[in-house]
Amino acid sequence: MRIEAQRTSSHRLGALLSSWLLVTLGTSEALAQSLPQTEAAHAQPDRSTCQPLLEQLRWHQPFFGTREWREVAKETLSYAQPQCREQLSQREQPEVTQALRTLYAWSQTEQTPLRRYVFRVTCQLRVQSLYDLILEGTREPGVFVDCVDAVFALHKTDKESDSLRQRYLDGLAKEPLTTPIPPSLQHASYQRQMEPVLRAYDSARLPKRDSLFAALCPQSSPAQQGQAEVCQRKAEREPDWAREALVQGKVSAALPYLATMSGAHLPEFLPLLYRYDAQHLAGRDKLHRMICQQRVLADPALVPACQSLPAESEPRWLHQQKTEELQKARLAYYYTAMAIGLSLGFLSLLTVAHAVLINRRRALAELSALSIAMEHVAQ
């Protein structure tokens, strides 16, 4: 019995040892397999981040269908996630680069919309590995500003990029009101070069002057503000310009300011909107559409006022005005017809009275003649 018990215990011990060895070996293999995968995951970027963008680029090869290339480019860019954009700016995601180069090769067969589509997508995504296409896009109408903005944003130090940036800054200084401003230039580091542009925007009262001022003259750097004379001016002037235009009845001139104005200033224009509504002034619906439809989410204080005012009032006012004018015309016609009728009636009475008077005179004359004749006969 003791021998059998010892055999049984030895068998159990052996089974436990073998199970422990199997578990240890399995764990070691799992760790050995997981470590290279983890290192590979850290070594290579996640290709799935740009997969939606890659599918869009493949789908648009080589045509857009019935839509315009600007609309298709905007849709394509919406599929690029922030992580995908960051990887593209770091020369990663070669599949996207290859897809864009394939589309550009297709565009060489005189397909201008496709070529501009490739340039806009490449320049707005800041694809480092396609910098040659970005430079070429600076010579293509329709996408020039996008690609110039990419050249400023990527800060390449080659001779061609430096020359392009300097030429664009010179063009802005000479024609500040007609030259588009790339977003990458709205930075405090370009304050000295953009000072003539900001001064021109301030003098001409152009929209987006305040946003340009805020970008070039940050409040956190008073020392830098002291270097530029233009930064000593008032930071926000567009609210005053918009208010002045609305007081003068120039709603169309005020709308561009309201479209880009900070939401904190919009409640200040509610009294003017109420005045336009109460006095039935022209442009009331444009002002209401801007504040209560396009900018209502900019400030919660706009919601109650916009809910109390109808959306379209000028057509109703016009209908009411036309109705009143028609009613006045009807009353004028009625009174005129009545006056004419009374006049004709009075003339008719005069005619009848004249006829009666003439007949009476004639009768009296005949009676007088008859009396005279009878007197002669009597004599």
HUPE-V976272 format. One record per pair of residues at least 12 apart in sequence whose ideal C-beta (glycine too) atoms are under 8 Angstrom apart, sorted by the first residue. I is the first residue (numbers start at 1). J is the second residue. Records with the same first field share a line. If there is no record, write none. Layout:
I->J / J
//
This chain:
45->87 / 92 / 93
46->83
47->93 / 95
49->81 / 83 / 84 / 87 / 93
50->80 / 81 / 84 / 87 / 88 / 93 / 95 / 96
52->79 / 80 / 81
53->76 / 79 / 80 / 81 / 84 / 96
54->95 / 96 / 99
55->79
56->75 / 76 / 79
57->76 / 96 / 99 / 100 / 103 / 121
58->99
60->72 / 76 / 103 / 117
61->99 / 102 / 103 / 106
62->103 / 106 / 111 / 114
63->114
64->113 / 114 / 117
68->113
69->113 / 114 / 116 / 117 / 120
70->120 / 142
72->117
73->116 / 117 / 120 / 121 / 124
76->117 / 121
77->120 / 121 / 124 / 125
80->125
84->96
85->125 / 126
88->125 / 126 / 127 / 128
89->125 / 126 / 127 / 128 / 154
90->128
91->128 / 129
94->129
96->127
97->127 / 129 / 130
100->118 / 121 / 122 / 127 / 130 / 133
101->130 / 133
103->117 / 118
104->118 / 133
115->140
116->140 / 142 / 143
118->133
119->133 / 134 / 136 / 137 / 140 / 143 / 146 / 147
120->137 / 142 / 143 / 146
122->134 / 137 / 147 / 150
123->137 / 143 / 146 / 147 / 149 / 150
124->146 / 150
126->150 / 153 / 154
128->154
131->154 / 156
134->147 / 150 / 151 / 154
135->147 / 151 / 160 / 161 / 164
137->150
138->151 / 164
145->180 / 182
148->164 / 168 / 182
149->182 / 183 / 184 / 185
150->184
151->164 / 165
152->165 / 168 / 182 / 184 / 185
153->184
168->182
169->190 / 193
172->185 / 193 / 194 / 196 / 197
173->193 / 196 / 197
176->196 / 197 / 200 / 201
177->200 / 201 / 204 / 206
181->194 / 197 / 212
186->211 / 212 / 215 / 216
187->215 / 216
188->215 / 216 / 217 / 218 / 221 / 224
190->216
191->216 / 217 / 224 / 227 / 228 / 231
192->227 / 228
194->212 / 216
195->216 / 228 / 229 / 230
197->212
198->212 / 213 / 216 / 230
199->230
202->230 / 233 / 237
205->237 / 241
207->238 / 256 / 257 / 259 / 260
208->260
209->237 / 238
210->235 / 236 / 237 / 238 / 260 / 261 / 262
211->260
213->231 / 233 / 235 / 236
214->235
216->228 / 231
217->230 / 231 / 235
236->262 / 265
238->257 / 260 / 261
239->257 / 261 / 265 / 268
241->254 / 257
242->254 / 257 / 258 / 261 / 269
243->268 / 269 / 272
245->257
246->269 / 272 / 276 / 287
247->272
249->281 / 282 / 283
251->282 / 283 / 284 / 286 / 287
252->283 / 286
254->287
255->286 / 287 / 290
258->287 / 290 / 291 / 295
259->290 / 294 / 295
261->295
262->298
263->295 / 298 / 299
264->299
266->291 / 295 / 298 / 299 / 302
267->299 / 301 / 302
269->287 / 291
270->291 / 301 / 302 / 305
272->287
273->287 / 288 / 291 / 305 / 309
274->305 / 309
277->309 / 313
280->313 / 317
282->314
284->313 / 314
285->311 / 312 / 313 / 314
288->306 / 309 / 311 / 313
289->311
291->306
292->305 / 306 / 309 / 311
293->311
//
